[in-house]
Amino acid sequence: MAFFTNCVVVLELKNLPFKEKQKVRLAVTDNGGSLSYVVNKQCSFIVVSSLGNLSSNRQQSAQKHQVPVVGLGYVHACLEKKALLPAVEHVLVSVTPTPYPAPSIQPGMPQSGLNSLCSACCMP
């Protein structure tokens, strides 16, 4: 079952062992998803191993294009359920657009707006 079909995923998996990175890549691609290295409006979501590893440029692009940033737990939960789950429960960074450049998000900062809409492929 290809539950990541039509999903374009950016992986930000710094500080993760190579084998673990490969498992996540294969989990996405073997289930119909495609990988991207650029955050743009075609992206469905960004998967991060740690919020601190997400560059300020990617944070700003995620805000600009309203791309949800989720943790590895989201991919694992989808694999466990064998279905594309709503990303809203796994969002680490709000995707609400701002009328000005998004501030840099630091680990440990309180996150608000977790009920923001995700891209079309993340909603049931």
N, C-alpha and C positions, 0 to 999 in steps of 0.2 A: 504494500500500500504506500503510495507516494504522497505523503501528507504535507511535504514542503513544496509541492508543485506550485509553480508561479511565484515562489518566494525567492527574492534576491537578498542574499545574506552577506554582511561584512563581518569577518571574524577578527577580533582584536585579542589575541591569545598570548600575549607576552608572558614570560616567566612560567609557562606551562611546558612540561617535557614534550619532546617531539612526538612521542607515541600518543600522548593525550591529545595534542593538536590534531594529529592525523585521524584519531577516532572521531573528533568533533566534525572535521571536514567531511569524512565519509558518512557520518550520520546525516548531514545536510544533503550531500550530493546523492547518496544512495536512496534517499527518500524524495527525490525529485527537485530539490532546491539547487540553485546555482550560487556560486560565490562571486563576490565583487571586491575590489580593492579600493573603490571610490564610493564615498557616501554621496548619493544623489537622490533625486525624487523617485527613481526606480527601486531603491532599496526598500525591503520589507522590514528589516530590523538589523541591529548591530548586536552581536554576541560578544561579551567581554569576560575575560577571566577575572578581572578586577577593575573596578571603576577608575582607580588611580592610573591605570595604564592607557586610558583613553585620552588622546591628545586634545588640546584646546581647539585645534582646527576641526577635528572630527566631532567634538562636542557642538561646536557652532554649526557645522553642516547638518548634524542630526536635528538640531533645533530648527534651522532654516527649512529643512525638507520634511520636518515632522516625522522623523524616523525613530521609533522606540529603541532604547538601549536596554538590553536584557542580559541577565547573567547566564552562566552555563546551565544553571538549574532549569531554565526554560527548555533548552534542547533535550535535556535528560527527561523532563516531564513529558514532552511530546513523544519521545521514544517509548517511554513506559506506557502511555495511553494509546500509542500507535495512532495518534491523531494530532492535527494542528490545534493547539489550545489558544485561547485568547491570551495575548502577551501581557495584558494589563496587570495581571497578578505578579508578573516577573519584571516589570519595568523598573529600572534603576534610575533613569533620568526622565523627567517629564518632557513630553513632546509638544507642549503648548507653545505656539509661535509667539515671539515677542516682537514689538515694534522697533526694537533697537538690538544691537548685537548681544547675543546671549553671554552672560557672565561665565567665567570659568568655574566649573563644578569641581569641588574638592571632595575626596573621600571623607565620610563622616558628617558631611553637611546634611541637614534635614532636607528631604525631598518632598515636594508637594505636587499635587496634580496627577497622582498616579492613575486616576481614572480617565486620563486623556485618551482620545481615540487613537487606535493603532492603524496601520495600513490595512488595506482590504484583505490581504491574505491572513492576517492574524486574528481576524474576527470570525466567529463561526457563522 
